[in-house]
Amino acid sequence: MINDKKEPKVKTLCFRLPKKCVCPDCGKKQRFKKFNQHYKFVKKMDLNQEILLKVRVVNAKCLNPECSRKSFQLPIPEIERYQRAHSSLKREAVAGIVQDNSTLIRISKRLNRSFNTTGSKSSIDRWKKEQAQGYNIKDIITKLDFSGILSIDEYKPKRSLKYDIIASDGAKGHILYIDEIEKRNSMYLKLFLEKLKGLLPYEPFAVIFDLWKPYPGAAKKVFKNAIIQYDYFHIMKTVHWHLRNALAQYRKSLKEQGWPQLNWLLWKNKWTILKNQEKRSQEQKEIIANLRIIFKDTIVEDILDIKERIRDIFINSESKEKAIEKRDSLIQDYSHIDNIHFRRILKFFKEPNFNYMTNFLVYAGIPRSGNSEVLIRSWRQMEKVRYGFKTREGRLNHLKLYQIYKYLDGNIS
């Protein structure tokens, strides 16, 4: 069998010896005096052929008699001590994992296929870990220039029995910190917020979160002066859940009364009914117009109307007072409907927590939604490629590198 593989090209790299050097132990600047030297081979990327760098490694004597160190190695640009890979190769491998959301095995194959060099899965994983651990998460968060709008949400990671809390910048859409909580309760949530408080450059002006009951109490204890805002996405998610069940309940009654065709018509168009008005196509608008005629003076017409009126409260209200006025009018107009899901919607908006839903109308700069769900979807894509992060350290390392590459253009200096 003929082996067509060419021998790697070897380039010798000898940097100019300095006149002065600094001992890393005593820190004294002194004239250079060689102790010894040797050569080592270092892998380097190249698009045309396999290249090995033959690098001269020089050790200098420490001339400080009070220093316990006899010699030290002179730094070599782009080549770290004990490493057999050029820094550009390591950066390319780590960038591929983070920016391309790729896997260790794919990056290993890419190095061989495209850059005429090698890198095992374990080596690439070690490079990633070394690069990430060279950064401090608090320093990175400081560089992200926190807007003061904190968004918090919880989610269950892949292959995990515990929940994670994701904290993000509600105005800029930046992931700030992710960590797991031992149990999904107020005490562990408070511990997470206290840890997050130590990482943020300053306390948030406002905190946006979903409708989980422990959030307001824990947030008030940790961020005493922060304004609380319920996430609009989760408000409408709750409304949708009740409207969907109200529609299902009505469809069931039609089937029991011997109207299977009407039941099928509503089942076929259930998502069109719940879709936002401005997002419906022309065909869907015509379907809704026909449904209004067929189901006039039924709960179907009420579902279509109540959803748009609730959206109007949060989208078109000029002030909090106007939102409360619209809320009161909504409760008055629909309180006569004998449907458990409508009653629960009205009760949901009657509660004192309606104040948290409308704070964005009072304080300028607070968005009505923190967009945490978008960031969670992005993070889940990273988890999916890896079948879930195996350790908290691995998750934090990936987060730090993601923040640097995604938000800081790879530059943290």
N, C-alpha and C positions, 0 to 999 in steps of 0.2 A: 504494500500500500504506500502510495506517494504522499508525503507530508508537505503540503504547500505553505505551511505556516512559516513566515519569515522571522528571523532572529530580530529581537528588539534593537532599535538604534540607541546607542549610549552616548549621552552628552555629559561632558565633565563640567561641573559648576564649581568654580573657585572664586569666592568673593575677596575683595581687597582687605588686607589685615589693617585694623585701626591703629592709630598712634596711642589712643587712650581707651580705656575700658573701665567698667564699673562692676565690682564684685556684688552679686545678688545677696550675699549674706551680710557683709558689713556696710555695703553701700558706698564704699570709698572709691572715688575716681582716681585712677592711677595709670601709669604708663603700661603699655602692653608688653608682656613677655610670654613667649610661647612655652607651654608646658609639654604638649604633645599634639598629634593630629592623626586622624584616620579618615577613611572614606566609607560612605554608605550609599546604597542604591535607593532611589525614591521614584515612585510611579508618578507619571504626569500625563494629563490628557493631551491627545492630538487627533485631529480628524483624518490624517493621512496614514499614519503608521504608529506602531507601538514604540514608545519612547521611555527610556529609563534615564534618570539623572544620576550621575556619579558625583556626589556632593562631598566636598571636603569639610570635615568637622574638626574645628580647632579648639583646643582647651588652653586657657590662659592661666598663668600663675597669679595667685593673690599675694601681692607684695606687702600687705598689712600684717605685721608680726603679731598683732593682737587678734587677728581673725583665725578662727579654728579651721577654716576651709583652705585647703592647699591649692586647689585649682577649680575652674569653672568653665563651662562651655560658652563660647561666643554665640550670640543669637544669629540664626540664618534667616533671612527674609523669606516669608511664605512657607517655611519648613519648620515644624515644631519638633522639639526634642523627643526622641524615641519614635517619631512617626516615620513610616515608610511610604507615605502618600503626600503629594503636594497639596497645599491648602486650597488651591483652586479646584482640585478634584473633590475634596471633602465638601467644599461649598456647593458644588454642582450636585453632588449626591443628596445632600440635605435639602437643598432648594427643590429638587425633584420630588422628594417625599412630601414637603409642606405645600409648595405652590401648585404642583400638579396633582396633589392628593394621591400619590402613587404608593406602591408597596415596596418593601425591601427587595424582594425577588425581582420585581420589574426594574427597579433602579440598577440592580446588579447586572441584569441582562443588557440594559441600555448602555452602561459603561463599557461593556465588552463590544456591543454592536456598533455604537456610534463614536466612542472616544478611544478605542483601541487600548483599553486598560482593564483592570479587574478590580473588584471590590466585593467581598463576600457579604452575605446578609448580616453576619455578626459584626463585621467591620463597619458597615454603613450604620448599623444601629448604635455602635459605640461612638462614631463620629457625631451622630445626631445628639446623643446624650451629652457628650463633651461640649458641643457647641451650646446647647441649651443651658447647661449648668454654669456656663460662663456668664450668664445674665441673671440679674435679680428681678423678680416679678414686680417688686415695688418700683424699681427704677424704670421699667418698661411702662407701667401704668402712668407714672409721672410724665414720661415723654408723650403719652397719648393725649395730653392736654384735656383732661376731663372737663366736660361742659357744666357739671353740677346737676345734671338730670340723670338719676340712677334708675335703671330698670332691672327688676328682679323677677325671675320665673323659675319654676322647678320642672324637672323632667326625669324620666327613668332611663338611664343609659342601657345600651345593648349589653347583654350578658351580665346584668347586675341585679341584685336584690334590693339595693338601696337607691335612694333618690339623689340626684345632683341638683345644686342650685347654680344657675348661671346669672352673673351680674354683668350688665352692659351699660354703655353710655346711651341713654334714651334719645339724645339729640343727634349724635354722630353715628350711631349704629355700630359701635366698637364693642367687642367682647372684652370685658375687664378681668374677670376672674371666674373660675369654675371649681367647685369642690363638692364632695359628697357630704351628706348629713347622715348621722347614724340612724336617726328615726325621724319620721315626718311629723314633728310636733313643734310647739312654740319654743321650747328650751333649746333645741338643737338649731333651730332657725336663728335664734338670738345669738348663739355662739358663732354661727357663720357671719352674721352681720357685724359682730364685734371684730372678727378677724379681718373682714373686708374694710372696716373703718380704719384699721391700722395700715392698710395698703394704699388707701386713697390719699391724694395730696391735701384734700380738705373735705369737710362734710358736705354732702349733697344738699342742694337747694330744694329738690323735690325727689320723691321716690315713687316710681310707677310699678304696680304689680297687679296680679290677677286677683280673683275673688276668694282665694284661700283665707280662711278666717284668722289664722295666727299672724298674718302679715302686718295689719295695722298696729297691733299691740307691740310686736317685736320691734317694728320700725320706730315707733314713738320712744321706746326705751333706749335705743341705740343712737338714733338720729333725732334728737329732741326737737330741733327747730325745723325739721324738714316738712314740706307740704306733701300730703299723701294724695295720690291720684290713682284711681282704678283704671286698668287698661281697657280701652274702648273695645278692642278685639274680643276680650273675654266677656264683656257686658253683652255684646251682640251674640256671642257664642251661647250664652245662657238663654237669651231670647229665642234664638234659632232652635235650641233643644226643645223648649216648651211648644213653639209653634209647630215643629215637626211632629211632636206627639199629639198635639191637638188635631192636626190634619189626619194622622193615622187613626185616631179615635173616631173621627167623623167618617172616614172611609170604611171602617169596620161596621159602623151603624148602617151605612148604605148597603153593604153586603148582606147584613142581617135582615134588612127590609126588602130584599129582593131586587136590588139595583146593581148587579155586578158590573154592568158596562160603565156606569158612573164611577164606581169604585176603581175600575181599571183606568179610566180617563185621568183621575186624580193621581193614581200611582205613577202613571206614565209621565206626568208633568209636575211631580212633587218638587223637583229641584228648580224647575222654572218658576214655580210659585214662590219659593224662598229666595230666589236670586235677586240681587239688588236691581232696582228698576233701571238704572243707567247702564247696566251691563248686559241687559237683554238685547238679543238681536231683533231685527224687524219681524222675523217669523215668530219669535217668542212673544213679542208684544202683541201680535195678532192672536196668539193662543190665549194669552192672559185676558184680552178683550172678550173672547168667546167664553172663557170660563166665568167671567163676571156676569155674563148674560145667563148662562146655564145655572150657575149657583148663586143667583141674586138673593139677597136677604138670608144667606146661610153663613156658617162660620168660615167658609172659604173666602168670602168677600171680606169678612172681619180680619182674617189672617193677612190678606194683602194690604189692608189699610193700616192695621196696627203696627206692622213692621215699618212702614214708611213714616208713620208718625213718630215712632221711637227714634228712628234714624234722624229725623228732622230735629229732635231735641238736641242731639249732640253735634250735628253738622251745621245747622243753620241758625242756632241761637246766638244772639249778639252778646248776651250777658247771662249770668247765673240766675238772675231774677226771671228773665224770659224763659230759661230752661225749666225753672220750677213752675212757672205759669203753664207751660205746655204740658208738663208732667201732671199737674192737677187736672187739667182739661182732659187728658187721656184717661185718667182714673175715673173721672166722672162719666165719660162717654161709654166706657166699656165695663163698668162695674155691674151692669145688669145681666151680662152674658153668663149663663149657667154652664161654665166649663172650668174644670179644675186647673187646667194649664193656663188659661187666661187669668184666673184668680191668683195663681202663683206669680205670673209676670207682674201684675199690678202690686202684689205684696212686695215683690223684689224692688220696685221703684218707690214704694211707700216708706221703706226703711230709712233710718237716719244716714245710712251709708251712701244715700244718693248725693250727699255732700261731697264724698270722695270721688264720685263719678264726674262732677262738674267743676272741680277746682281749676281745670285748665282754662275755663272761661273767666276766671278772676285774675290769675297770675300770668303775665305775659312770658312767653318762652317755654311754658310747659306744654308738651304735645299731649293729645288725648290718648295716644298709644305709644308704648315703648318699643314696639316691633321685636320683642324678644322671640316670638315664634319664628320669625325669619332667620334669626341667628341660630336658634335651636335646630332648624332644618339644615342649615349649613354645617353645624357641628355634627349632626347625626350622619351626614355624608362622610365625614372624616372617620367617625366610629365604624361605619359600615365597611369601609375598605379594610379596616384592621380587625373586624369582628369584635369590636369593643376594645377600649384601652384596658390593659391587664392590671395596671397599678396606678395609684394616685400620682406617683412621681412621673410616670410615662405620660399621663394626661397633661400634667402641668408643663412638662418639657415641650410637648407638642404645642400647647397654647402659647408659650413664650415665643417659640419660633414663628408660629402663625401670626402673632401680633407684629413681630418685627418685619416679616416679609409682606404681610397684607396691609398693615396700617402705616408702617414707617419706611417702606420701600427698601427694606434690608439694611437700613442704617440707623443705629441707635446712638451714635456719637453726638 
